[in-house]
Amino acid sequence: MSEGTEVAHFRGIACLHCGEPIELAPRVAEMEVRLRAAATNGASASEPRRFVTWCTACGKEAPYLTNEIKDFNGVPASHPDYQRPVVVPWRHPLPAARAKTA
């Protein structure tokens, strides 16, 4: 028997914007398992059938349905040069600053 190289597999979705595969978050993977188990038992699951995730390749966020999840070959791409934008809370200007401009 010859030693073959094993190809890595992962569950994920294709990005709606750039088409790159996105690996499922653990929370979404657990949700999919529960939905499949409920479907095989014939019971209707009360789990949501859609989720929102962002792409590590292009940085865009989009909604996806659980029936869009499929198997991908290889290792999920990681893009260390992309950094998710930081959200900064907006504050009202100080009252003293308004008085100076009036």
C-alpha positions as CSV (number, residue, x, y, z in Angstrom):
1,M,0.0,0.0,0.0
2,S,1.4,3.4,-0.9
3,E,1.4,6.3,1.4
4,G,-0.9,8.9,-0.1
5,T,-1.1,12.5,0.9
6,E,-4.3,13.4,2.7
7,V,-6.2,16.3,1.4
8,A,-7.7,18.5,4.1
9,H,-11.4,19.2,4.0
10,F,-13.6,21.8,5.7
11,R,-17.2,22.8,5.8
12,G,-17.8,26.3,4.5
13,I,-19.6,28.7,2.2
14,A,-18.5,30.6,-0.9
15,C,-18.3,34.4,-0.4
16,L,-21.1,36.2,-2.3
17,H,-18.7,39.0,-3.2
18,C,-15.4,37.4,-4.1
19,G,-16.2,33.7,-4.3
20,E,-13.5,32.6,-1.9
21,P,-14.4,29.8,0.5
22,I,-15.1,30.9,4.1
23,E,-14.7,28.4,6.9
24,L,-17.7,28.0,9.2
25,A,-17.6,29.5,12.6
26,P,-18.0,26.8,15.4
27,R,-21.4,28.3,16.4
28,V,-22.7,27.9,12.8
29,A,-21.2,24.4,12.5
30,E,-23.1,23.3,15.6
31,M,-26.3,24.9,14.3
32,E,-25.9,22.9,11.1
33,V,-25.4,19.7,13.0
34,R,-28.6,20.3,15.0
35,L,-30.6,21.1,11.9
36,R,-29.4,17.9,10.1
37,A,-30.2,15.8,13.2
38,A,-33.7,17.3,13.4
39,A,-34.2,16.7,9.7
40,T,-33.3,13.0,10.1
41,N,-35.6,12.6,13.1
42,G,-38.5,14.2,11.1
43,A,-38.8,17.0,13.7
44,S,-38.9,20.6,12.7
45,A,-36.0,22.5,14.3
46,S,-36.5,25.9,15.8
47,E,-33.0,26.9,14.8
48,P,-32.6,29.8,12.5
49,R,-31.7,28.8,9.0
50,R,-29.6,31.8,8.1
51,F,-26.5,33.4,9.5
52,V,-24.2,36.4,8.8
53,T,-20.5,36.1,8.4
54,W,-17.7,38.1,6.9
55,C,-15.0,37.0,4.4
56,T,-11.4,37.0,5.5
57,A,-10.3,37.5,1.8
58,C,-12.3,40.7,0.9
59,G,-13.6,41.8,4.3
60,K,-17.2,42.0,3.3
61,E,-20.1,40.7,5.3
62,A,-23.2,39.0,3.9
63,P,-26.1,36.8,5.0
64,Y,-26.1,33.1,4.1
65,L,-28.5,30.2,4.3
66,T,-27.6,26.9,6.0
67,N,-28.5,25.0,2.7
68,E,-25.6,26.9,1.0
69,I,-23.0,25.1,3.2
70,K,-20.8,22.7,1.4
71,D,-17.5,20.8,1.6
72,F,-14.3,22.4,0.4
73,N,-10.9,20.7,-0.3
74,G,-7.7,22.1,1.1
75,V,-7.0,24.4,4.0
76,P,-9.1,27.6,4.5
77,A,-7.3,30.6,3.4
78,S,-6.1,33.0,6.0
79,H,-5.2,36.6,5.1
80,P,-3.1,38.0,8.0
81,D,-2.7,41.3,6.1
82,Y,-6.4,42.1,6.3
83,Q,-7.6,43.5,9.5
84,R,-11.2,43.8,10.4
85,P,-12.3,47.5,10.7
86,V,-12.5,48.8,14.3
87,V,-15.8,50.4,15.3
88,V,-15.3,53.6,17.2
89,P,-18.3,54.9,19.1
90,W,-19.5,58.3,18.0
91,R,-19.8,61.0,20.7
92,H,-21.7,64.3,20.6
93,P,-19.5,67.4,20.6
94,L,-19.0,69.0,24.0
95,P,-21.4,71.8,24.8
96,A,-18.4,74.2,25.3
97,A,-17.3,73.5,21.7
98,R,-20.8,74.5,20.4
99,A,-20.8,77.7,22.3
100,K,-17.5,78.8,20.7
101,T,-18.8,78.3,17.2
102,A,-22.1,80.2,17.8
